[in-house]
Amino acid sequence: APKQDGLKVNLQSNDLTGEVPADLKEFDRLNLYLVGNKFTSVASDLCTRAHWMDGDVAAGGCDAILCPVGTASDLGRATAEDGACVPCASSSSPYLGQTDCAGGADGITTDQATIL
């Protein structure tokens, strides 16, 4: 039976690290907001969950969960509405899900640093 259709989980800016875990594949429909953390990978099983992120994963794969290292988008992930993750000319951040290309090694973007 499907688990929790339409579940939304906001874990933004929680200093989470490592890999987005494969155990989450148990959910058929999930919107998982992870930008602002220190993830270094997304379990490949999650990148085929077609109904995740309001269907964006069907078209964008892992990029619809978090932008890859060396890329950025306004939301930190690719969406059908807002577009793809775009390559950064130079980005020193080793983390996924950057919202701009000015992210430093700590994963904090220029906009976040200004607010803080």
Secondary structure as UniProt FT lines:
FT   TURN            5..6
FT   STRAND          7..10
FT   TURN            12..13
FT   STRAND          17..20
FT   HELIX           22..26
FT   STRAND          30..33
FT   TURN            35..36
FT   STRAND          38..42
FT   HELIX           44..48
FT   TURN            50..51
FT   HELIX           52..55
FT   HELIX           56..60
FT   HELIX           61..64
FT   TURN            69..70
FT   STRAND          71..72
FT   TURN            74..75
FT   TURN            80..82
FT   STRAND          86..87
FT   TURN            101..102
FT   TURN            105..106
FT   HELIX           110..115
//
